[in-house]
């Protein structure tokens, strides 16, 4: 049985993609952590979130303010 050159190249490329997908390590999601804050710190972060609005015009949550600090 003979295969045409384009068909054999496509089969080879499909085998390579399947092999790469099989060997690729699984992707892990980032872990969530819990943070204990003093109430004064929480209120300061809440005020900072209320002073800066997000793209929808709503005040940012304390979680979002902490995430922005962590990204810096």
Steps between C-alpha positions, in 0.01 A plus 500: 500500500642837403411832660532832327768736632256762639301231679811345653621844617161569660506162676852567626405847627188364672713236673745768612223721640344203681839404643571854617158521665559168673846600628401852608473542876151568634422863569447594864278781613638747747434417862272715708618619837320640800624819666418614850492881519450730794171688471680833462697368203183359345327837532802678348495262203122543467541878490772466237268279294216749529728784387605315183226362276540215252419507129126460567491798735450297815732525800763227519469234768761443768596175328562687174709764679714225656537325162615826343758545777620144447539557126736795555 
